[in-house]
Amino acid sequence: LGDPTARYAGRLSLDPRVHIDPIGTLLLPLLLFFGSAGSFMFAYAKPVPFNPNNLRDQRWGPVYVALAGPLTNFLIAFVIGLFVRFLPASTFSDLLSLIVLANVLLGVFNCVPIPPLDGSKLLFAFLPNSMENVKIMLERFGFVLVLIFVFYFSHLISPVVEYFMNLFTGGMGLY
């Protein structure tokens, strides 16, 4: 897409060490693991840096970059879902179902059009330039809006998550 930022930052690597985020990859999983008595753990890596000003297509380039994350989540869910669909029911297939569910949840959630979530980039691509103030306001209060969404409106994505779970696992998943 024209942006060399990730290459210059040394992030085009399969070496997991370059993607470690001290908080998201180390501290958060430890806190969640011990805080939940070993029943829950989640982690994340450093986001891949990019400079939207370097993209060849200034309008749609950021949308393509933003959609790469959710599309990857859906691709992982689809591939693992095939195993869930065709393996006999077992503890292993239940674990695979959880992987599908986590990726579907992440993919759907990241498509919500609230900054800083990826879906906001698609929304902003369709907003006319005259609505730049709306974009700035949404970006300024995005984190609060995400929290409001999570606590009061997250049930709205349940039917979408259920649809993708059934699509990817053939109804054989845990959801």
Secondary structure as GFF3:
##gff-version 3
##sequence-region A 1 175
A	DSSP	alpha_helix	5	8	.	.	.	ID=ss1
A	DSSP	three_ten_helix	16	19	.	.	.	ID=ss2
A	DSSP	pi_helix	22	27	.	.	.	ID=ss3
A	DSSP	alpha_helix	28	35	.	.	.	ID=ss4
A	DSSP	three_ten_helix	52	54	.	.	.	ID=ss5
A	DSSP	alpha_helix	61	86	.	.	.	ID=ss6
A	DSSP	alpha_helix	91	110	.	.	.	ID=ss7
A	DSSP	alpha_helix	119	126	.	.	.	ID=ss8
A	DSSP	three_ten_helix	129	131	.	.	.	ID=ss9
A	DSSP	alpha_helix	132	148	.	.	.	ID=ss10
A	DSSP	pi_helix	149	153	.	.	.	ID=ss11
A	DSSP	three_ten_helix	154	157	.	.	.	ID=ss12
A	DSSP	alpha_helix	158	169	.	.	.	ID=ss13
###
